[in-house]
Amino acid sequence: MCSCSSRVLMASMRVVSTCLCPLKSTLRSCDQMCLLQAKVVVDKFHLMRHINGALDKVRSWLQGGNRRSKRRDLFKSKYTLLKGAERLTAWEKARLNRLFYCYPALKKAWVLKESFRTWYRETDRSRAEEGLELLEERIASDSLSEFKELLHTLGNWREEILNYFDYRITNGFVEEQNNRIKTIKRMAYGYWNMDNF
């Protein structure tokens, strides 16, 4: 690398103030090493994906895993459970209430997921820190082992997760564009000629 390009690279490394990162330790250490003074921010989408995964593990466990005799009501409710409470229709709310009556553990898991969604709407970092501590205490005192796995992640990434409340940046636009490109590629499967693609 020539000295001119290395000076430009070093200058740009000092200019970057924030960096979005998924929950992968290799990327965090690379970002900290390459972007000297940048604050690493965990994208809320990636943390919510872990939380939604924990909720879905609870649903799957209650459903009976992959057995043939799985409970159809739980099997059909996967996407309703993952949907935000404010976007539920009256019919979906009634369906969830029936499920919560039959499966109290599922209600606990859903309430925890919604508590994290509400926590992400916090506007002040100090209140967000307090809220995260309360959520961690709820998870620790709860009997849902699927959510207890999150405590390790929350502890390891605490500062980067809380940096979101200082910078309010997300990768949503880029994720949307990547999804669009993947959809176009999937629809174009079978094209023999790249010009047609």
Summary of the structure (lengths in Angstrom):
residues: 197
radius of gyration: 21.1
end to end distance: 36.1
largest distance: 68.0
contacts: 501
relative contact order: 0.12
helix: 70%
strand: 4%
